[in-house]
Amino acid sequence: MSTPVLCAVRGAVESEVVRAVDATTELEVARRCADVAELLAACAAGHGLVAVVSAGLPGVDLETVRHLQSSGVWVLALTDDRAGWSSDRVARLGVDAVLDADAAGREVVPAILRLHARGQAPGARARPAPTPAPATVAAREPGAVVAVWGPTGAPGRTTLALTLAGELALLAAEGALLVDADTYGGTVAPALGLLDEAPGIAAACRAAVAGRLDELSLAGLTPRVEPGLRVLTGISRAERWPEVSSAGLEVLWVAARRLVPWTVVDCGFSIEQDELLSYDTRAPQRNGATLSALAEADHVVVVGSSDAIGLPRLVRAVAEVRDLLPGLEPIVVANRVRSSAAGPRAAASVREALGRWADVPDPLVIPEDRPACDAALLGARMLRESAPASPVRTAVRSLAGALLARTAAGAAH
């Protein structure tokens, strides 16, 4: 039985590909698709096992490739230098194979047969690999990703992420990157006094799905707000969350690891698997950004407030993260610890409660310092500038040192 091939190729190359495929007994052209919509429909209906696609066809991007592969279709992409689709850029889309369009007529059949010979499912090698570092970027080990997450109720995720990124930027030789991935309304930009009408994370995801994001282009989207600290701003209007795609974020994390040794991600509160509630599992998922960051993270910091409502939420949040990431033990932070909310022995009481109910023997306790945090927010400055002696800054600095020590110990082994 011959293998059905779907053809979505632009220009004169299409006839060359069709003639080459039809000339064999192993392959047959099942459908010639005029656009991406027709191609996706044909794949979803099971009409093909291989798709030969022009990379320059409007609508071809990283998400389209993922959709094709999830339908069980290998994707063979043709370069299109006239439209700016070089072989390197095409490879960033995560396709199963790349072929020079000028040689398509001669090479398309052997390329398809090589896909069959691999014995791998479509997309098995589809995660985009980083391109070799340009000469302007120093070669080093990939950086680490720290996800700062916490339950609903404004427990201080952004304040902790911002302060932690600032401290890591001071302690790490090559700086740090703070990414605002809260799709329910990012607040990193206003906290730093930045304009937030053009969210950097949306621009980065657009570049990623188009195959244009690498560490140098990411550097252009992440201005330095302090010595050593870059920021990728988030979406400020809730309705823009579909612009932050999980597929684009996968490429973003790779580029971030190459750009800086530390990436701190400010996550949204919800980790509900909302695709289970959708009739269309290929639709964008609002919680996808948080889930992507948690799945990518080398370290997960779970933060909760230390009062009669916040502590039970924190206990449940620790259990949720352990269920979601069974191979990774979270770092638990009890924030805003104060005697008025936790009793006269506030820090000891909070530690005892977390040890008993969440099996966390040594949580990081951050005392309340509302005046210092308010002053930093009012002045759009970081704690290390506005209140360098604040106990909040001291506690977070110790966390940054512990992360550096943990990473160094892991590298030593």
C-alpha positions in Angstrom: 0.0 0.0 0.0 1.4 3.4 -1.0 1.9 6.2 1.5 -0.5 9.2 1.1 1.3 12.5 0.7 -0.3 15.9 1.2 1.2 18.7 -0.9 1.0 22.4 0.1 3.7 23.9 -2.0 3.9 27.3 -3.6 5.0 28.1 -7.1 6.5 26.0 -9.8 8.1 23.7 -7.3 4.7 22.1 -6.6 4.5 20.4 -10.0 8.0 19.1 -9.5 7.1 17.6 -6.2 3.9 16.1 -7.4 5.5 14.5 -10.5 8.3 13.0 -8.3 5.9 11.5 -5.8 3.5 10.1 -8.4 6.4 8.5 -10.2 7.0 6.1 -7.4 5.1 3.0 -6.3 5.7 3.6 -2.6 4.1 7.1 -2.4 1.0 8.9 -3.8 -0.3 12.4 -3.7 -3.5 12.2 -1.7 -4.4 15.9 -2.0 -2.9 19.2 -3.3 -3.8 21.8 -0.7 -4.2 25.5 -1.6 -3.7 26.9 1.9 -2.9 26.0 5.5 -6.6 25.7 6.4 -7.2 23.0 3.7 -4.0 21.2 4.8 -5.0 21.1 8.5 -8.5 19.8 7.5 -7.0 17.1 5.3 -4.6 16.0 8.1 -7.3 16.0 10.7 -9.5 13.8 8.4 -6.6 11.3 8.1 -6.0 11.8 4.4 -2.2 11.8 4.6 0.8 10.6 6.5 3.3 13.0 5.2 2.9 16.8 4.5 5.2 18.5 2.1 4.9 22.2 2.9 6.5 25.4 1.7 7.8 27.3 4.7 6.8 30.6 3.1 3.1 29.5 2.7 1.0 32.0 4.7 0.0 30.6 8.1 2.9 28.1 8.4 4.4 28.5 11.8 5.4 26.5 14.9 1.8 26.0 16.0 0.7 24.8 12.6 3.6 22.3 12.5 2.5 21.0 16.0 -1.1 20.6 14.8 0.0 18.6 11.8 2.3 16.3 13.9 -0.5 15.8 16.5 -2.6 14.4 13.7 0.1 11.8 13.0 1.6 13.5 10.0 5.3 13.9 9.3 6.1 17.4 8.1 8.7 17.9 5.4 9.3 21.7 4.9 10.8 23.3 1.9 13.0 26.4 2.3 12.0 29.7 0.7 15.0 32.0 0.6 13.1 34.7 -1.3 10.6 34.9 1.5 13.3 34.9 4.2 12.9 31.2 5.1 16.4 29.9 5.4 17.1 26.3 6.4 18.0 27.5 10.0 14.8 29.4 10.4 12.7 26.5 9.0 14.4 24.1 11.4 13.3 26.3 14.3 9.7 25.4 13.5 10.3 21.9 14.8 9.6 20.2 11.4 10.6 16.5 10.9 12.8 17.3 7.9 14.0 20.3 5.9 14.7 20.3 2.2 16.0 22.9 -0.1 13.2 24.0 -2.5 15.6 24.1 -5.4 16.3 20.4 -5.0 12.8 19.4 -4.1 12.1 17.6 -7.4 15.1 15.4 -7.0 15.2 14.9 -3.2 11.6 14.9 -2.0 11.1 11.1 -2.5 14.3 10.1 -0.7 13.6 12.6 2.1 10.1 11.1 2.7 11.5 7.5 2.7 14.1 8.6 5.2 11.3 9.8 7.5 9.7 6.3 7.3 13.1 4.6 8.0 13.6 6.5 11.3 10.9 4.5 13.0 9.9 7.6 15.1 6.5 9.2 15.5 5.9 12.6 13.9 7.2 15.3 16.1 9.5 13.0 18.1 12.4 15.3 17.2 10.2 18.3 16.9 11.2 20.4 19.9 13.1 23.2 18.3 16.8 22.9 19.1 18.8 26.1 19.7 20.9 27.3 16.8 24.7 27.6 17.4 25.5 30.6 19.5 26.5 33.6 17.3 30.0 34.9 17.7 28.6 37.9 19.7 27.2 35.5 22.4 29.7 33.9 24.7 29.4 30.1 24.8 28.4 28.7 28.3 26.2 26.1 29.9 22.5 26.8 29.5 21.0 28.9 32.3 18.5 27.9 34.9 14.8 28.7 35.1 13.1 29.6 38.3 9.2 29.7 38.4 7.6 31.8 41.1 4.1 30.5 41.7 1.5 30.8 44.4 -2.3 30.4 44.9 -4.9 33.0 44.4 -5.2 35.9 46.8 -2.2 38.1 45.9 0.3 36.3 48.1 3.2 38.4 46.7 4.3 36.5 43.7 5.3 39.5 41.7 7.1 41.2 44.5 9.1 38.0 45.3 9.9 37.3 41.6 11.0 40.9 41.0 13.2 41.0 44.2 14.6 37.5 43.5 15.5 38.4 39.9 17.2 41.5 41.1 19.3 39.6 43.7 20.3 36.9 41.2 21.3 39.7 38.7 23.7 41.0 41.4 25.1 37.7 42.4 25.4 36.1 38.9 28.2 37.2 36.7 26.1 37.5 33.5 22.8 38.8 35.0 19.3 37.6 35.0 16.0 37.8 33.1 12.6 38.4 34.7 9.6 37.1 32.6 6.1 38.2 33.3 4.0 35.1 32.3 0.8 36.0 34.3 -2.0 35.7 31.7 -4.5 37.0 34.2 -2.9 40.5 34.2 0.8 41.0 34.5 2.1 43.7 36.9 5.8 43.6 36.5 5.8 46.5 34.0 3.9 49.0 36.2 5.9 47.8 39.3 9.0 49.0 37.5 7.5 52.1 35.9 7.6 50.6 32.3 5.1 51.2 29.6 3.1 48.1 29.1 1.1 48.7 25.9 3.4 46.5 23.9 3.9 43.4 26.0 7.3 41.8 25.3 6.1 38.3 26.0 3.5 38.5 23.2 6.2 39.8 20.8 8.5 37.0 21.8 5.9 34.4 21.2 5.0 35.8 17.8 8.7 35.7 16.8 9.0 32.2 18.2 6.1 30.7 16.2 7.5 32.4 13.1 10.9 30.8 13.6 12.6 34.2 14.3 13.4 34.0 18.0 16.9 33.4 19.2 18.9 34.8 22.1 19.9 37.9 20.2 16.4 38.8 19.1 15.2 38.0 22.7 17.9 40.5 24.0 16.2 43.2 21.8 12.9 42.5 23.5 14.2 42.6 27.0 15.5 46.0 28.1 17.8 46.3 31.0 16.1 48.0 33.9 18.9 47.6 36.4 22.6 46.5 36.1 22.5 42.9 35.0 18.6 42.6 35.0 16.6 42.3 31.9 12.8 42.3 31.8 10.3 40.7 29.4 7.0 42.5 30.2 3.7 40.7 30.3 0.1 41.4 29.1 -1.7 44.0 31.0 -5.1 43.5 29.4 -6.7 40.1 30.2 -8.2 39.7 26.7 -4.8 39.4 25.2 -3.9 36.1 26.8 -4.3 34.1 23.6 -1.1 35.9 22.3 1.0 33.9 24.8 1.1 30.5 23.2 2.6 27.4 24.8 4.4 26.5 21.6 6.0 30.0 21.5 7.0 29.7 25.1 8.9 26.5 24.5 11.2 28.4 22.1 11.4 31.3 24.5 12.7 29.2 27.4 15.5 27.8 25.1 16.5 31.3 24.1 16.3 32.6 27.7 18.6 29.9 28.9 21.2 30.9 26.2 20.9 34.6 26.9 21.3 34.6 30.7 22.3 32.2 33.5 19.1 32.9 35.4 15.5 33.3 34.2 12.9 34.1 36.9 9.2 33.6 35.7 6.4 35.4 37.5 3.5 32.9 36.9 -0.3 33.3 37.1 -2.2 31.6 40.0 -4.1 29.0 38.1 -2.7 25.6 37.1 -6.0 24.1 36.2 -5.7 21.9 33.1 -8.3 23.9 31.3 -8.0 22.0 28.0 -10.0 19.3 29.7 -12.9 21.8 29.7 -12.6 22.7 26.0 -14.1 20.9 23.1 -11.1 21.9 21.0 -7.9 20.7 22.5 -5.9 22.6 19.9 -7.3 25.9 21.1 -5.0 28.2 23.1 -5.2 27.6 26.8 -5.2 30.5 29.3 -3.2 28.5 31.9 -0.8 27.2 29.3 1.8 29.9 30.1 1.9 29.0 33.8 1.9 25.2 33.1 4.7 25.7 30.6 6.9 27.7 33.0 6.4 25.1 35.8 7.2 22.2 33.5 10.3 24.0 32.2 11.6 25.2 35.7 14.7 23.8 37.3 13.4 25.3 40.6 9.8 26.1 41.6 9.2 28.6 44.4 5.7 28.4 45.9 4.8 31.5 47.8 1.8 32.1 50.1 0.6 34.6 52.6 0.9 33.8 56.3 -2.6 34.4 57.7 -5.6 32.3 58.5 -6.7 32.2 54.9 -3.4 32.3 53.1 -1.7 29.4 55.0 -4.4 26.8 54.2 -4.2 27.9 50.6 -0.4 27.5 50.7 -0.7 24.0 52.1 -3.0 23.0 49.3 -0.8 24.7 46.7 2.3 22.7 47.8 0.3 19.5 47.4 -0.9 20.6 43.9 2.6 21.3 42.7 3.9 18.0 44.1 1.1 16.2 42.1 1.9 18.3 39.0 5.7 17.9 39.2 6.4 14.6 41.1 10.1 14.7 40.4 10.7 18.2 41.7 10.4 19.4 45.4 9.3 23.0 45.6 10.9 25.7 47.6 8.2 27.0 50.0 8.0 30.6 51.0 5.7 31.9 53.7 5.3 35.6 52.9 4.2 38.6 55.0 4.7 36.9 58.4 3.5 39.1 61.2 2.3 38.6 64.8 -1.0 40.4 64.1 -2.0 37.5 61.7 -0.1 34.5 63.1 0.3 35.2 66.8 3.1 36.4 69.1 5.5 33.7 67.8 4.6 34.3 64.2 7.6 32.8 62.4 7.7 29.7 64.6 4.0 29.2 64.3 4.1 29.4 60.5 7.0 26.9 60.3 5.2 24.5 62.6 2.0 24.7 60.6 3.8 24.1 57.3 5.9 21.3 58.7 2.8 19.5 60.1 0.3 20.0 57.3 2.5 20.3 54.2 5.5 18.3 55.2 7.8 21.3 54.7 10.5 21.1 57.4 12.3 24.4 56.6 10.2 26.9 54.7 11.6 30.4 54.0 9.9 32.9 56.2 9.7 36.5 54.9 8.6 39.0 57.5 6.1 41.7 56.8 7.6 45.1 55.8 4.7 47.0 54.3 6.3 50.5 54.4 9.4 49.3 52.5 7.4 47.4 49.9 4.9 50.3 49.4 7.8 52.8 49.0 9.4 50.6 46.4 6.1 50.3 44.5 5.3 54.0 44.7 8.8 54.9 43.4 8.8 52.1 40.8 12.1 50.9 42.2 13.4 47.6 43.5 13.9 46.9 47.2 17.7 46.8 46.8 17.5 50.5 45.8 14.7 51.9 48.0 15.2 49.8 51.1 18.5 47.8 50.9 18.3 46.9 54.7 14.7 45.7 54.6 14.2 42.2 56.1 12.2 41.3 53.0 15.3 42.0 50.8 17.5 40.1 53.3 15.3 37.0 53.2 15.1 37.0 49.4 18.8 37.5 49.1 19.3 34.4 51.2 17.0 32.5 48.8 19.0 33.7 45.8 22.2 32.5 47.5 20.6 29.1 48.2 19.6 28.8 44.5 23.1 29.6 43.4 24.6 27.1 45.8 22.1 24.4 44.8 22.9 24.9 41.1 26.6 24.8 41.8 26.3 21.6 43.7 24.3 20.0 40.9 26.9 21.1 38.4 29.6 19.6 40.5 28.0 16.2 40.3 
